[in-house]
Amino acid sequence: MAIVQINKTQLKLNQLIEMPAFAAVDATDGAAVSFDKADHKILLMLQNTGEETKSGSILAGNGIQGVGDLPFSLNTGATYCAVIESGRFVNTSGPNKGKVVISGADADIKVACVVMA
């Protein structure tokens, strides 16, 4: 299967929006989120819908600051949020240029993204 592209949900000031749908990561290729806004405006959300703790990583980008992955462990039924820095995690070249890639143990790990306008 191919990497899963995560759609970002736009959140504007003084507006209510429905929580975005979460998409399952591909167990082999993961999921990718386009980082085209300021770092502090992009909120990644990760969810574990499985029946046991699952692990994965926000992968280091392939630029000069991409020195290490950010590993995570998600408890059963829990949802986690993260704001990350683009310099460390955004790919600067290749098929995922301009994107952050998230790997996961299996499709029980789901990802969504909100961008604050």
Steps between C-alpha positions, in 0.01 A plus 500: 500500500606864472558771755172646631456873431340679797265788418530802726187656649504881512393661827420871488473740791152516659376198308393152605599207284433131524797294613677371188482134402804296591670292229684174567871493430632251249697238697782509243510858371329699778314827454608844375386848596584801287670773707420823316410727795693628801600220737300632795181499290506129412362254755560130437262259671580131543257236618521133596181309421653161577469284809861534613765771520644584157824670402626701209708805416485841346790450263793738478502708184779464247631856544800610703296525826338157460720320748258264671150357502246584770383159627161469667293244685121539491280348769188308401211729406704815560544806278821706513590842357834640388640823359836430339776707344529482123879526494535167675219303336411640155658333197687744278534271197365180350144374460393641838650846452320752724338225706537338839480120500350301787562128532293262704483137603177440308168654391388535864709819504304782344601857418311828451617859470356842580648827374419816688449792262 
